Amino acid sequence: MPEAGHRRSHLQAPIGSAATPELAAAVADAGGLGMLALTGLTEAEAVDWVRRVRQATNRPFGVNFVLDFPITDTLAACLDEGVPVVSTFWGDPATVTGRIHPAGALHLHVVGSVEEASRAVDAGVDIVVAQGWEAGGHVRGQVTTLALVPAVVDAVDPVPVIAAGGIGDGRGLAAVLALGAQAGRLGTRFLTAVEALTHDIHRRRVIEAAAQDAVYTRCFDDRWPNAPHRAIRNSTLSQWEAAGSPTAPRRPGENEMVATDTSGRTRLRYGVGMPLAGMTGDTEAMPLYAGQSAGLIREIAPAAQIVTAIAIQAGQIIEALRQRPSTTAR
């Protein structure tokens, strides 16, 4: 069946702290590539998460690190565990490629422009992830997926390219494959996976959202300034925009504690952390990261069902296009 091969053509984006070992393992078991987001975790925490994935699946998976933060020791611990894939974001991939490759892992790096893609290839990365402006969470560039992916494919050939940003179903996957990408990377779609640690409020807002509700902004920047992102409009974002989008420390509700996590730590209104299951307080005020593909998502489902449905739809579309009569004039 044509759809079977397309299960290997999509990846689960790291989606921050919502990406649990259970989610990564379920995606991997279903034929996709599951990912863990490990920036900010201690070495022991990262090793525990990696081992939990390994206990749940024997399929390949990956770990993601944001290079704007200290990740040296945690990356080393993951490489010692033999993780097969390391994804990096922001920062210079050349600072870590020399450690990733000797450990036998593949190095993926996320880019937002052709220039950045070329620099990543020069640094020695194995695969380039071209992230379009439609993406949720932190957004690297300002070019849409439709325009960015084929330009990056042309610029870095024969290095493989994975497309990210705005892909919410099999139609989007089929489209980026047609643009020359070898795979698609989906984040927002997996926020509504049963296995994700997404807070119920965040999950519900994703399901209810229209594409235009996912706003490109710099609102939530405590601990990570100058890092634009896309999140669903909420009370904090609306109040901040109404005040003229001021910078810190002049934002409305500056330094206000809005929620508490399961370990008792409080969370700031403009903090970068997303609400997770078990948090209490005004969690709606926290960043509800999501891409414009939120407008396509209308259900909560197990990760395996999501992977399978996307693969089937993409395979059916590609097969239908193959069988479509040519309209070339004779």
C-alpha positions, 0 to 999 in steps of 0.5 A, spaced: 500 500 500 502 506 498 501 509 505 505 504 508 512 508 506 509 515 508 509 513 515 517 514 515 516 520 512 514 524 518 517 526 525 514 529 531 517 536 533 520 536 540 514 541 542 517 543 549 516 540 555 509 536 552 514 531 549 514 525 553 518 519 553 511 516 552 509 520 546 516 519 543 516 512 543 508 511 541 510 515 535 516 511 533 513 505 534 507 507 529 513 508 524 515 516 525 520 519 528 519 521 536 523 526 539 524 529 546 526 536 548 531 536 553 534 543 553 534 545 561 533 538 564 539 535 568 544 530 566 540 525 570 533 527 568 535 526 560 538 520 561 532 517 565 527 520 559 532 517 554 532 510 558 524 510 558 523 511 551 528 505 550 524 501 555 518 502 551 520 501 543 526 499 540 525 504 534 529 510 532 528 516 536 531 523 537 533 528 542 532 536 541 537 541 544 536 549 543 543 552 542 542 558 546 542 555 552 547 551 556 547 544 553 554 541 553 553 536 559 546 534 558 548 532 550 554 528 552 550 524 557 545 523 551 550 521 546 553 516 552 546 513 552 547 512 544 541 516 542 541 515 534 539 522 532 540 529 535 536 535 533 539 542 534 535 549 534 538 556 534 545 558 535 551 555 531 551 547 529 558 547 528 559 548 536 556 541 537 557 537 530 564 535 532 561 531 538 555 528 535 558 525 529 564 521 533 558 518 537 555 515 531 549 520 531 545 523 526 545 531 526 539 535 524 539 542 525 533 547 524 533 553 519 529 559 517 533 561 511 537 559 505 543 562 508 542 559 515 541 552 511 548 553 507 551 555 513 549 548 517 551 544 511 558 547 511 558 546 519 557 538 517 550 537 519 547 531 516 540 533 515 537 540 514 530 542 517 527 548 514 522 551 518 517 555 515 514 562 518 507 558 520 510 554 525 508 554 532 513 555 538 519 559 537 520 561 529 527 561 526 525 565 520 520 569 516 519 565 510 513 561 509 514 553 508 511 553 501 517 558 499 522 556 504 522 548 502 524 548 495 529 554 496 533 550 501 532 543 497 535 547 491 541 550 495 543 544 499 542 538 495 544 533 496 543 534 503 536 531 505 531 536 507 525 536 512 520 541 512 516 544 518 511 549 519 504 549 517 503 541 516 497 539 520 495 532 516 497 528 510 495 533 505 501 538 508 505 532 508 504 530 501 505 537 499 512 538 502 514 531 499 512 534 492 516 541 494 522 536 495 523 535 502 524 528 504 519 528 510 515 533 514 516 535 521 509 536 525 509 539 532 502 542 533 498 536 531 502 532 537 500 537 542 493 534 542 496 527 542 493 523 548 501 521 550 503 529 550 503 532 557 499 538 554 495 542 559 487 541 558 486 548 557 492 548 552 489 542 548 482 545 548 484 552 545 488 548 539 482 544 537 478 550 537 483 555 534 482 558 527 489 559 523 489 566 525 489 565 532 496 563 532 499 569 533 507 571 531 509 575 537 515 576 542 510 577 548 513 571 552 520 572 552 522 571 559 529 567 560 529 567 552 529 574 549 530 576 542 526 569 540 520 570 536 514 565 537 507 563 535 502 562 540 494 562 540 492 569 543 490 569 550 489 574 556 496 575 556 497 577 549 491 581 548 493 585 554 500 586 552 498 588 545 492 593 548 498 596 552 502 597 545 506 591 546 511 594 551 518 591 552 520 589 559 519 591 565 513 595 562 509 590 560 502 589 564 502 584 569 510 584 569 513 579 574 506 576 576 506 569 578 500 566 574 501 558 575 504 553 579 507 546 577 506 540 580 513 541 584 510 547 587 514 552 583 511 558 580 510 561 573 511 568 571 506 571 566 511 572 561 515 566 562 517 562 556 514 555 559 508 552 556 502 550 561 503 542 562 498 537 565 497 538 573 499 545 573 494 550 577 492 557 577 491 561 571 494 557 566 490 560 560 495 566 561 501 562 559 504 561 552 499 557 548 504 555 543 501 553 536 502 553 529 497 556 524 496 548 522 491 549 529 486 551 524 486 543 521 486 540 528 479 538 531 480 532 536 484 528 541 487 522 539 493 517 540 499 518 537 499 512 533 493 514 530 495 520 528 501 518 525 497 512 521 492 517 519 497 522 516 501 516 512 494 514 509 492 520 507 499 522 504 499 516 501 492 516 498 494 523 495 500 521 492 497 515 489 491 519 486 496 524 483 500 519 480 494 516 476 491 523 474 491 523 466 496 528 464 494 535 461 500 536 457 498 539 450 499 534 444 
